[in-house]
Every structure is written in C-alpha cells, then in structure tokens.
Amino acid sequence: MARDQAGLEVGRRRFLHPGPLRWLRASGWMVLLFVVFAIVYAGAQTVGNPLFSKGGHLLEVLEVAVICAAGLGLYAGIVRLAEGRWPEELSPRQAPADLAIGLVVGAAMLSVVVGGLYALGVYEISGPRPASAWGTIAMAIESGVMEELLMRAIVLRLLMRAFGIWPALVLQAALFGALHLANPNASATAAAAIAIEAGLMLAGFYLLTGRLWMSIGVHAAWNFTQGWVWGASVSGIPVVESWLVSKPKPGAPEFLSGGAFGPEASLPAMVVGTATAVLVLWLAWKKGNFKAKADTVQPSDASVPDTVG
C-alpha cells in the first residue's frame, strides 16, 4: 500500500487505465481538455483584460473570480467522471496555506528581479501615485488560475501520464513560452525566457505539492507585483494603472532590461526564475514526485486490463 501511494497522482483509472495505447488516450484527453478550458479562459479574459488596461471595480473582479471558480469546478467534475477520481491537484484542505506561500514567493521573486534591474542601472522607477488595483487583481486571478489549470493540471499532468516526467516538463515549458509569442512586444528571446524561468519554475511548485494552489499563488502574485506594484509591462502588455512606474532606461541593453516585453525577458528574471526552478524541481524529485503513482486495479475496474501500455 505504501508503495502505491508514492509519486504524483496523474490519473490511472477509466479513460487513463493501464492497457494498450494509454499514451495515445492520455494525449487525446489532454487536447480535448485543453480546448474546453481554453474556451473558459477566453471568457475570463473577456471580462478581465479590459479591467487590466482601464481599471475597474470590485464587482467586476468578482465576475472574473466566479468564472475561474466555475472553471475549477468544471475540471473537478469532468475528472471525476472520466478518470474516476476527485482531483488531488485541487484538494481544498491545503489550499489556504499553499496559496499564501505562493503569493509571498511570487511577490518576493518579482521584487528581487526589479531590484536587480535597478541595481544594474538599466531600470528607472518613479512614483508612488494614486492608482486603482482592481484591474490588475482581475488579471492576476485570471492568469494565475486559468493558465495553471491549463498548463500544469492538464498539459503537464497528462503528458507525464503519456510520456514520463522529462518529456512532459520540456514540452509544457516550450508550449507555455510559445503561447506568449501572441502577446504584444513578444520575441523569440522573450518566449524562451518565459519557457525556462516560468514554465519550469511553476511546474516545479505543482510537482512539489501535487496541487495547483501554490503555483497559482506564485503566478498571480508575480503578475500583480509586476503590474500594479512596480508598474512594469506584464508579458509585453503595458500597464496603465499602477502604484509605481518602472521601465527600461533609454539605450539599456535589451538582454539585460527585457525591453518592451518587460522584466520577464530580462537577465535578472532568467537568473531568479531558473534558480528557483532548479531548487523546487530538486525538492520535488527528492519527494518522489517525478514519477506517477503506481497503477492499481479497483473493484470497479475489474474489466479493465491490468497491463502496462
């Protein structure tokens, strides 16, 4: 029994049961879920993105939160029906502590990055100034919840089920970076930076805990601190409402400052994000979460073949 409990729960019943072509079933299931929840994410963006650029009110932010909560509930229900389990990745018991830790870590990491840019002499910071935080809060909730659900609970988890941990880590990070190419002011360098510093780092927090909450907290706090606290562009999107204003100095080398894409494409972000990724991934490996939980046959699965596929 103890051996069966070791490892990360990535799904092993019903649609993901052991047997022929499980890699293909897991891959197809990943694509289907990705499409469904990309549509839910688009709904959250429809409400949240205008707030990010124009400000907003508490009621509008609550609308974004409700859409994201509905997305999490929909995911839980689908996983229960199709995979025969309640998702451990959304376990509510540890959610408050995981979120709190993630929020602190994400805010601290981004602040270290901006501090590094200022210390290197490539960023100028002005303010403070009066500014509404509601729009950036909406963006942080939307991106933190929905991107982590899509990239970690769906893409990373099911790629791990299909192909194992290393292909899953590399592919989900590459996809995460590539998706940011659609953002304003994006470049191949910026996409590569996002893939390495954020795609691997956020995956590490999910693998460490086996839950989404800490990675959601890190992601949301990173974006909020970058956008509202420091007033820097968030993944290429300029911020209108912010407490401080941070931007590259004229003539600053783009590889150091991140240029118009913002701090995420900068050298300090690469150093901080990659160092954190290495540490957290190492802790997850030490914990035994670089492997999936062992397959077991449940009474309700008696008709399912118990061969490895």
C-alpha positions as CSV (number, residue, x, y, z in Angstrom):
1,M,0.0,0.0,0.0
2,A,2.8,2.5,0.9
3,R,4.4,1.9,-2.5
4,D,1.2,2.6,-4.3
5,Q,0.9,5.9,-2.5
6,A,4.3,7.2,-3.6
7,G,4.5,9.5,-6.5
8,L,2.3,12.1,-8.2
9,E,-1.4,11.3,-9.0
10,V,-1.7,11.9,-12.7
11,G,-4.7,9.6,-13.4
12,R,-4.8,5.8,-13.7
13,R,-8.4,4.7,-13.9
14,R,-11.2,4.7,-16.5
15,F,-10.1,6.7,-19.5
16,L,-6.5,6.5,-18.3
17,H,-6.5,2.9,-17.2
18,P,-3.4,0.7,-17.9
19,G,-3.5,-1.0,-21.2
20,P,-2.7,-0.7,-24.9
21,L,-2.2,2.9,-26.3
22,R,-2.5,4.6,-22.9
23,W,-0.1,7.3,-24.2
24,L,-2.5,8.0,-27.1
25,R,-5.5,8.1,-24.9
26,A,-3.8,10.4,-22.4
27,S,-2.6,12.7,-25.3
28,G,-6.1,12.9,-26.8
29,W,-7.7,13.6,-23.5
30,M,-5.1,16.4,-22.9
31,V,-6.0,18.0,-26.2
32,L,-9.8,17.8,-25.5
33,L,-9.5,19.3,-22.1
34,F,-7.1,22.0,-23.3
35,V,-9.7,23.1,-25.9
36,V,-12.5,23.1,-23.4
37,F,-10.7,25.1,-20.8
38,A,-9.1,27.5,-23.3
39,I,-12.7,28.5,-24.1
40,V,-13.4,29.0,-20.4
41,Y,-10.2,31.1,-20.2
42,A,-11.3,33.2,-23.1
43,G,-14.5,34.0,-21.1
44,A,-12.4,35.1,-18.1
45,Q,-10.2,37.3,-20.4
46,T,-13.2,38.9,-22.0
47,V,-14.1,40.3,-18.6
48,G,-10.6,40.7,-17.1
49,N,-8.5,42.2,-19.8
50,P,-10.4,45.5,-20.2
51,L,-10.1,45.9,-16.4
52,F,-6.4,45.4,-16.7
53,S,-6.0,48.4,-19.1
54,K,-8.7,50.7,-17.8
55,G,-9.2,49.8,-14.1
56,G,-12.5,48.5,-12.7
57,H,-14.5,47.8,-9.6
58,L,-14.8,45.1,-7.0
59,L,-18.0,43.7,-8.6
60,E,-16.2,43.2,-12.0
61,V,-13.3,41.5,-10.3
62,L,-15.7,39.2,-8.6
63,E,-17.1,38.2,-12.0
64,V,-13.6,37.1,-13.1
65,A,-13.2,35.1,-9.8
66,V,-16.6,33.4,-10.3
67,I,-15.7,32.4,-13.9
68,C,-12.3,31.0,-12.7
69,A,-14.0,29.1,-9.8
70,A,-16.6,27.7,-12.2
71,G,-13.7,26.5,-14.4
72,L,-12.1,24.7,-11.4
73,G,-15.4,23.2,-10.5
74,L,-16.0,22.0,-14.1
75,Y,-12.5,20.5,-14.2
76,A,-13.2,18.6,-10.9
77,G,-16.5,17.3,-12.3
78,I,-15.0,16.2,-15.6
79,V,-12.0,14.4,-13.9
80,R,-14.4,12.7,-11.5
81,L,-16.5,11.3,-14.4
82,A,-13.8,10.5,-16.9
83,E,-10.9,9.5,-14.6
84,G,-12.8,8.0,-11.7
85,R,-11.2,10.2,-9.0
86,W,-11.6,13.5,-7.2
87,P,-8.6,15.6,-8.3
88,E,-5.9,15.7,-5.6
89,E,-4.5,18.7,-7.5
90,L,-7.5,20.7,-6.3
91,S,-7.5,19.4,-2.7
92,P,-9.2,22.2,-0.7
93,R,-7.6,21.4,2.7
94,Q,-4.2,22.7,1.8
95,A,-5.4,25.5,-0.4
96,P,-5.1,28.4,2.1
97,A,-1.6,27.6,3.2
98,D,-0.4,26.8,-0.4
99,L,-1.9,30.0,-1.8
100,A,-0.4,32.1,1.0
101,I,3.1,30.7,0.5
102,G,2.8,31.1,-3.3
103,L,1.6,34.7,-3.0
104,V,4.6,35.6,-0.8
105,V,7.1,33.7,-3.0
106,G,5.8,35.2,-6.3
107,A,5.8,38.8,-4.9
108,A,9.3,38.3,-3.5
109,M,10.7,36.8,-6.7
110,L,9.4,39.6,-8.9
111,S,10.6,42.3,-6.5
112,V,14.1,40.8,-6.5
113,V,14.0,40.9,-10.3
114,V,13.1,44.6,-10.4
115,G,15.6,45.4,-7.7
116,G,18.2,43.7,-9.7
117,L,17.3,45.7,-12.8
118,Y,17.5,48.9,-10.8
119,A,20.8,47.9,-9.2
120,L,22.3,47.2,-12.7
121,G,21.3,50.7,-13.7
122,V,19.1,49.6,-16.6
123,Y,15.7,50.5,-15.0
124,E,14.2,53.7,-13.7
125,I,11.5,53.7,-11.1
126,S,9.2,56.6,-10.3
127,G,6.1,57.2,-8.0
128,P,4.2,56.4,-6.0
129,R,1.0,57.7,-7.5
130,P,-2.8,57.1,-6.9
131,A,-4.0,54.1,-8.9
132,S,-6.8,51.5,-8.8
133,A,-5.6,47.9,-8.3
134,W,-8.8,46.2,-9.4
135,G,-7.8,45.7,-13.0
136,T,-4.5,44.1,-12.1
137,I,-6.1,41.9,-9.5
138,A,-8.6,40.6,-12.1
139,M,-5.7,39.9,-14.5
140,A,-3.7,38.2,-11.8
141,I,-6.7,35.9,-10.8
142,E,-7.5,35.1,-14.4
143,S,-3.9,34.3,-15.5
144,G,-3.0,32.6,-12.2
145,V,-5.9,30.2,-12.1
146,M,-6.6,29.5,-15.7
147,E,-3.1,29.3,-17.0
148,E,-2.1,27.0,-14.2
149,L,-5.1,24.8,-14.8
150,L,-4.4,24.6,-18.5
151,M,-0.6,24.2,-18.4
152,R,0.0,22.2,-15.2
153,A,-3.2,20.3,-14.3
154,I,-3.9,19.4,-17.9
155,V,-0.8,19.7,-20.1
156,L,1.9,18.7,-17.7
157,R,-0.1,16.1,-15.9
158,L,-1.3,14.3,-18.9
159,L,2.0,14.5,-20.8
160,M,3.5,12.9,-17.7
161,R,0.9,10.2,-17.9
162,A,1.7,9.6,-21.6
163,F,5.4,10.0,-21.9
164,G,7.0,10.4,-18.4
165,I,8.3,13.4,-16.5
166,W,11.2,14.7,-18.6
167,P,9.3,15.0,-22.0
168,A,6.4,16.4,-20.0
169,L,8.5,19.1,-18.4
170,V,10.2,20.2,-21.6
171,L,7.1,20.1,-23.8
172,Q,4.8,22.0,-21.3
173,A,7.5,24.7,-20.8
174,A,8.0,25.1,-24.5
175,L,4.3,25.4,-25.1
176,F,4.0,27.9,-22.3
177,G,6.7,30.1,-23.9
178,A,5.3,29.7,-27.4
179,L,1.8,30.8,-26.3
180,H,3.4,34.1,-25.2
181,L,4.5,34.9,-28.7
182,A,1.0,36.1,-29.3
183,N,1.5,38.9,-26.8
184,P,2.4,42.5,-27.7
185,N,6.2,43.2,-28.0
186,A,7.0,39.4,-27.9
187,S,10.1,37.9,-29.4
188,A,11.8,34.5,-29.6
189,T,14.1,35.6,-26.8
190,A,11.1,36.6,-24.6
191,A,9.3,33.3,-25.3
192,A,12.4,31.3,-24.4
193,A,12.8,33.2,-21.2
194,I,9.2,32.6,-20.3
195,A,9.6,28.9,-21.0
196,I,12.7,28.4,-18.9
197,E,12.2,30.8,-16.0
198,A,8.4,30.5,-15.6
199,G,7.3,27.3,-17.4
200,L,9.8,25.1,-15.4
201,M,9.5,27.1,-12.2
202,L,5.7,27.0,-12.0
203,A,5.8,23.3,-12.9
204,G,8.2,22.8,-10.0
205,F,5.7,24.1,-7.5
206,Y,3.0,21.9,-8.9
207,L,5.2,18.8,-8.8
208,L,6.5,19.7,-5.3
209,T,3.0,19.8,-3.7
210,G,0.9,17.7,-6.1
211,R,-1.6,20.6,-6.1
212,L,-2.2,23.7,-8.1
213,W,-2.6,26.2,-5.3
214,M,1.0,27.1,-4.7
215,S,1.7,27.6,-8.4
216,I,-1.5,29.6,-8.8
217,G,-0.3,31.9,-5.9
218,V,3.2,32.3,-7.3
219,H,1.8,33.1,-10.8
220,A,-0.8,35.5,-9.6
221,A,1.5,37.4,-7.2
222,W,4.2,37.6,-9.8
223,N,1.9,39.2,-12.3
224,F,0.2,41.5,-9.8
225,T,3.5,42.7,-8.3
226,Q,5.0,43.2,-11.7
227,G,1.9,45.1,-13.0
228,W,0.4,47.1,-10.1
229,V,3.2,47.4,-7.5
230,W,6.1,48.1,-9.9
231,G,4.2,49.3,-12.9
232,A,6.2,47.3,-15.4
233,S,4.9,45.7,-18.6
234,V,3.4,42.2,-17.9
235,S,4.4,39.8,-20.6
236,G,4.6,42.6,-23.2
237,I,1.3,44.3,-22.1
238,P,1.8,47.9,-20.9
239,V,0.2,48.8,-17.6
240,V,-2.0,51.9,-17.3
241,E,-2.9,51.8,-13.6
242,S,0.0,51.2,-11.2
243,W,1.4,52.3,-7.8
244,L,4.9,52.8,-9.1
245,V,6.2,53.1,-12.7
246,S,9.2,51.0,-13.8
247,K,10.7,51.0,-17.3
248,P,14.0,50.5,-19.0
249,K,16.3,53.4,-19.3
250,P,16.8,54.7,-22.9
251,G,19.6,52.8,-24.5
252,A,19.6,50.0,-21.9
253,P,20.7,46.6,-23.5
254,E,17.5,44.6,-24.2
255,F,19.0,41.3,-23.0
256,L,19.6,43.0,-19.6
257,S,16.3,45.0,-19.3
258,G,13.9,42.8,-21.2
259,G,13.0,45.8,-23.4
260,A,9.3,46.5,-24.2
261,F,8.3,42.9,-23.2
262,G,9.1,43.8,-19.6
263,P,11.1,42.3,-16.7
264,E,10.2,38.7,-17.6
265,A,12.5,38.8,-20.7
266,S,15.4,40.3,-18.6
267,L,18.6,38.6,-17.4
268,P,17.7,39.1,-13.7
269,A,14.4,37.3,-14.3
270,M,16.2,34.4,-16.0
271,V,18.6,34.1,-13.1
272,V,16.0,34.3,-10.4
273,G,13.4,32.2,-12.1
274,T,15.8,29.5,-13.3
275,A,17.5,29.2,-9.9
276,T,14.1,28.9,-8.2
277,A,13.0,26.3,-10.8
278,V,16.2,24.2,-10.1
279,L,15.7,24.3,-6.4
280,V,11.9,23.5,-6.4
281,L,12.3,20.7,-9.0
282,W,15.1,19.2,-7.0
283,L,12.9,19.2,-3.9
284,A,10.0,17.6,-5.9
285,W,12.4,14.9,-7.2
286,K,13.6,14.3,-3.6
287,K,10.0,13.9,-2.5
288,G,9.4,11.2,-5.2
289,N,7.0,13.3,-7.3
290,F,9.0,12.8,-10.6
291,K,7.1,9.5,-11.0
292,A,3.4,8.7,-11.3
293,K,1.6,6.8,-8.6
294,A,1.6,3.1,-9.3
295,D,-1.3,1.6,-11.2
296,T,-3.8,-0.4,-9.1
297,V,-6.9,-2.3,-10.1
298,Q,-10.0,-1.2,-8.2
299,P,-13.1,-3.4,-7.9
300,S,-15.0,-1.1,-10.3
301,D,-12.2,-1.6,-12.8
302,A,-12.3,-5.4,-12.8
303,S,-13.0,-5.5,-16.6
304,V,-10.1,-3.2,-17.3
305,P,-6.9,-4.9,-18.5
306,D,-4.0,-4.5,-16.0
307,T,-1.2,-4.5,-18.4
308,V,1.2,-1.6,-18.9
309,G,0.7,0.3,-22.1
